[in-house]
Structures are given as C-alpha cells and as structure tokens.
Amino acid sequence: MKWRISREIPHLRRFARSLVSDRDRADDLVQDCLERAIRKHRLWRRTGSVRSWLFKILYNVFVNQYRKKTAEIPMDDAVPELSVPARQEKRMVCMDIGQALEKLPPNQKAVILLVALEGITYDEAAEVLDISVGTVRSRLSRGRDSLRSLYSGKTNVKLRRVK
C-alpha cells in the first residue's frame, strides 16, 4: 500500500500547489494528506483508484484549512510590478492563466485542476469532491467560461458560487 501512495506524491504536490499557490503550504497539505492516508489506509475501498482516494483526502484537508483560514495579505501584492523581457512571453501567459485561476471560486478551481491538470475522469472528480457527475460538468463549464472571460480581460465577469 505504501508504494502505491508514494507513487502519487508528485500528483498530490502538483494539485496542492495549484490549490494554495504557496509551496510551503502545499507541502504541508500533502504531508497532512499522506499522514491521514497511511493512518487510515484500511478505509480505502479497493473499488476506486488510490489517486482519487488521495485527492479526496487532500481536498478535504484543503477545505478544512480554508475554513479556518484568517485574512492574509499575499506577499505578491507587496512586490511592485517589474518590466519583463519579451522572451518570457510564454511564462507571462502561464502567470496570467494562474492569476485568472486564483479568482475562481474554490469549487470551480478544484474541478478544473482535477480534470484538466491531473487528467482524472469526471467520475473520479465527483468521487474526490463528493458531488455528482452533473455537478462536476456544470462547475467545469462555468469555471472554463469564467477563465475564458477573465483571461480575455473582460471586467464584467460574474462569478457564481455553486453549492
């Protein structure tokens, strides 16, 4: 079981970093997730994949921490914008998409990250997030629409929170 879990660590780290955008907090999330997974490995139902089970644990840890989170000022806001050479255009596009992702509601962001970045199926995403497949599809659609609007620079974007 431990080798199955250890194979998923890179995927967990990538998902955690996408959720919190801070390496230290992401590593803490992964560590908490792994600790719970090892401690409660008997709860894994052998019907699903280990990856989706671990993602579910990680997402639940993230949600619990998000609820407890107090107001913080990101350090990025304190750093003035610097001019960037033209050769870094691709990196800037990635940063713009990342900033647009940060503006999405956490539930839409999580679905987009799981399906688009991690490549898991809609069924697995529904299991991880404990929602129906239809809800995964609607959050994914709304999230993609919001990302498209945010990335194209429209200012009149309405982000809705889906329960």
N, C-alpha and C positions, 0 to 999 in steps of 0.2 A: 504493500500500500504506500509506503513512504517513497518508493521510487516513482510511483505514479504521480504523487503530489509534487515531488521535486522536478519532474519534467514540465510542470505547468507554471513554475515560478516566473520565467520570463514573460509569459502571457499575463500573469497576475500583476507583475510590476508595470507592464505597459498600460493595462486597464486602470490600475490605481493612479498612475501618473496622469492619465487623461482625466480622471475624476477630480483630482485635487490640485494639479499643476504645481506641485512642490515636491521635489524628490524626497526630502526627509519625511514629510507627512505620508507620502506614497509608500515609502519603505516601512513606516510604522503600520500603515494599513495592511500591507502584505504580511508583516510579522504577526500582527493580531489574527489575521485570517489563517495563517499556517498553524499558529498555536491552537486555535479553535478546531481546525480540521484534524490535526493529529490527536488532540484530546478527545474529539468526538467522532473519530473515524468509523465507529460502529454504526453511526446514524446514516451513513451513506447507503442509499438504496442502489443496489447494483444494476438497476434498470437504466439509469441515465449515465451520462459521461462524468468522469471525475472533474473535468474542466468546468462544466456548467455548475456542478455542486460547489466547487471552489469559488467560482464567480458569484454565486448566490451568497456564500458566506462573506466574501469581500464586500459585495454591495450592501449587505445588511450592516456590516461594521461601519461602512461609509455613512449610511443613513443615520445610524445611531450617533456617530460623531458629529454629523451635520446638524442634528437636532440640538446637541449640547453646545455647539459652537457659539462663541460670543463674537461680537463685531470686531473685525480685524481690518487693519489697513494694509493692503498688499504693498510690498516693497517696490514693485514695479511702478506704482503710481508716484513714488517719491523720486524716481530717476527721470531726469529730463530726456526728451527725445533727441537722439543723435542722428546726424546725416549718415546714410548708408550708401556705400558704393553700388553701382548698377549691377555688378556681377553677383550680388546677393539677392537678386530678384526672386528666385525660387524660394529662398528661405523666408523672404518677406511675405510671399503668398501663403506659405505654411503658417506663419505667425498670424496673418490676418484671419485665416480659417480658424486657427486656435482661439483667437480673441472672439470670433463670432460664436464658436462652440461654448465659450465661457458665459456668454449672455443667454444661452438657452436655459430653460428650467431644468433642474437636475433629472427629472424623469425622462424628458426627451433626450437629454445629453447621454444618459446611461444607455438608452436603446440604440442610439446612433453608434456609440462606441462599441457596444457588444456586437451589433450586426455588421457594421461597416469596417471597423478596425480589427476586431477579433475574429470576424467571419463565422460566428456561430449562427445556427438556424433560428428562425422565428420561434419555433417550438422551444428550443433551449433558452432563448432570451426570455420567453414567457415564464419558463420554469425558474430561471435565475431571479427575475424581478417579481415573481409571484403574481402575475397578471395573466389575462387571457391573450391568445394569439391575436385576436382582433384588436386589442388594446395596443399590442406591440406594433401592429401595422399602422394604426392611427397615430401613435406617438412618433413613429418613424416618418410618416408622411408629413405631419405637422413640423417635426424637427427639421426635415430636409427643406421644407418650404421656408421656414424661419431662417435657416442657414443661408439659403439662396438669397433671400431678401437682405439679410444682414451683410453678407459678403458683397452684394452688388451695391451697397451703400445707401439703400433706401432708409429714410429716417422714420417713416410712418409704420413701422412693423409692429404688429400687435402679437405679443407672445401670450399664449393662454396656458394656464396651469391645468393639466388634466389630472383628475383624481383617479 
